[in-house]
Every structure is written in structure tokens, then in C-alpha cells.
Amino acid sequence: MTRLFSRTRAAARDRRGAATVEFVFWIPFFLGLLALIVDVSLLLNMRAQMLDAATSAARYYALRIGPADEARDFAKDMFPTGVADVTVTTDIDDKFVTAEVRVPYSKAMLFGRDLAQRGFFNSDELYIRMTMPVNLAVDPGTGEPTGAYLAD
């Protein structure tokens, strides 16, 4: 019996493997934190690309470099080829051009589709809207420029 107690005491004093147990407890936390950092970085990168595309499309259309279709294509070409679900819309009224870029969360983040399905976001898409003033007169019927500048 004393031999059993001495073995139990020896095992209790033995610290080999204690770091392994702590490692097993902490590694899921650190891997989850790493995944979160990567996901947020991808989201912020996509947001910056979307802002650049929306600004460029609005500027392209506001300065009358080309028609709305060309402005949309110009903005879509700013994204990498893997992001095929980009939606770009342009709208013009008397004094403002609005460009809107939409990308599904599944294309913007690693876990975006899962988080969107679980209700973490208000919608299934990440979107940015950019509005710029127009300095040229627009035909209200067609939405195309007349070539005359607006009076201030």
C-alpha cells in the first residue's frame, strides 16, 4: 500500500507533459484569433477595393469620359478575376452621379457565407455607394450629357 502511495506522490510531482496540456487548451483560441485576423484583413482589403471602384466609376461617369456601361465595366475591371459576383450600378440625376458597388460576403471573407447565414450581417452583400456632383447638364429623358455646363 505504501508503494502505491509513493508512486502516486511521484506522479503528482512529475511535471513532464504539463506544457502539452496547456498547449492543447490554448491552441484553439490562438487559431481562432488568427482566423479572425485574416478574415477582418480580407474584409478591409475588399472594402478598400470597392471604395476605389465606386469612386472611379462615379468619376468616370461624372466627367463624361464614357457612358454608364463603360463606367460599370471600368469599375468591374478593378477587381481580381476570382471576384466574379461584383455588381456595379450607376445612376445620374440633374446634379449628381451615384455609383454603387456590391459584393457578396462569401467573396469578401473566408467565413463570410457562414456568418451571413447565421445572421451576423444585415444583408448578404457588402456594398459601398459613392455620390459625386456633375458639372455638365444632363438630358432628363435619356440621362446623357447635353454638352452644356451647369450654371452655378
N, C-alpha and C positions, 0 to 999 in steps of 0.2 A: 504494500500500500504506500509506503514511504517512497518507493521507487516511482510510482505513478505521480505522486505529488511533486517530486523533484523534476520529473520530465515536464509536467505542466508548468512549473515555475520557470524552467529553462526555455520553454516555448514562449512564455509570456515576455521574457526578457529579450528574446531574439527579435531584432528589428529588420531582418532581411525581408524584402518584399513589401515593406510599408510604403515605399515610394511608388511601387507599382499600383497599389490600391488607390493612392491619391491620384495618380495619373489617370486611372480608369474613371474616377469620379469627375475629374476636371476636363478631360479631353472633349467630351461632347459640348460643354459650354464654350470652349475656345473654338471649336469647329463651327458651331452655330454663329458665334461672333464674327468669324472670318467670312462665312457665307453672307451674313447681313452687310458687312462692309463692302463686299464685292457687289452685291445686289444694289445697294444705295449708290455706289460709284457708277454702275451701269445706267441707273435711272437718271442721275445727274448729267452723265455724258449724253444720253438720248435727249434730255431736256435742252441742253445747250445746242445740239444739232437741230432740234425742232425750232428753237428760237431763231437760229441763224437762217433756217429755210423760210420761216414765216416772214422774217424781216426782208430777206432777199426777194421773195415773191411779191410782197407789198410794194417794195421799192421799184421792182421791175415793172409792175403794172402801173404804179403811180407816175412814174417818169415816162410812161408810154414807150418803153423800149420794144414792147411787143404786146399782142393780145393776151387775154386771160389764159387761154390754153397754153401758150408758151410760158407764161409766168408759173403755171402749175407744174409743167414739165421741168422747168428750171429748178423749182424747189424740190421736186422728187429726185432729181439727179444728184442732189447734195447728200443723199443718204447712201450707205453702203448697199451693195447688191442683195445682201441677206434680208434686208428690211423691205419686203415687197408689199406689205399691207399699209403703206403710208397713204393717207388721204389728204389732199390739199384742195381747198376751196378758196376762190377769190370772189369778192363782191365789191361793187363800186356804186356810190350814190353821188349826189351833187358835189360834195366836198371831201369825201373820204374813201379810201380804199381799205378793205379789210381782207386779210389773208389768214386762213385758219389751217393748221396742220394737226392731224390726228394720227396716233399710232397706238395699236393695242398694247396693253401692259405685257402681254405674253412676248412681244418683240422687244420691249424696253428693259425687261428684267428677267433674271433666271427663274425666279419663283413667281413672276407676275401673274400668270394664269391661275395658279393655285390661290394666291392672295385675293385676286379679283372674284373668284368663285366663292370664296368664303366671306365676302362682304367687307373686305378691308378698304375698298375704294368706293367712291360714289358712282363710278361708271366703269365700263370695261376698257375705256380708252384714256390715254394721256393726250391732252390737247393744249395747244397754245394759239391764241388769237392776237394778231398784230394789226393795228389801225394806223394809217398814215394819211396826212392831208394831200389832196390833189390840187395842183396849181393850174390844170387845164380844164376848160369847160367840157362837159360830157353831154352827149345827146341822150335825153331821158328815155327815149324809145329803144335805142339799141345798146346803150351803155358804152358806146365807143366815143373816143375823143373827137371834138369838132375842130381842134387845132387852135382855138382861141384861148387866151389866158383869162382866168377869172379876175374880175375887178376886186380889189381889196376894199 
